[in-house]
Amino acid sequence: MSLSHSLDHGVLVITVRHDPGSAGRAELLSLFEGLVHAHKPAPVVVVLEEPAADGVAVGVLLRVHRICRELGVLMSVASCSAPTRRVLQAQADTTGAHLVIHARTDTAVAAAFAAAA
């Protein structure tokens, strides 16, 4: 699975490079949960690169958003794919903290940093 993470100005940035497919769903969710718990209360920005912008990864992100909301962690998503952003916006849970969706990673990180300050 192609997943990487880094800290940028106190913001946990997790990049998903490829969709894991159905077989990798549980592993991807577990990796996200571990990273979010290890870095909380740092805000999280998930970057969905083009090959990961469809399919299982999107569903996993929606679950991760619920986990972040329960932990009180701000979560944002950055995707250059407009259809993916629309799907995330339409399917995100609107109770509590909303999922913030951006087209660019730098904008998402700057907004998360500002919100956390």
Order of alpha helices (4+ residues) and beta strands (2+ residues): beta-beta-alpha-beta-alpha-beta-alpha-beta-alpha
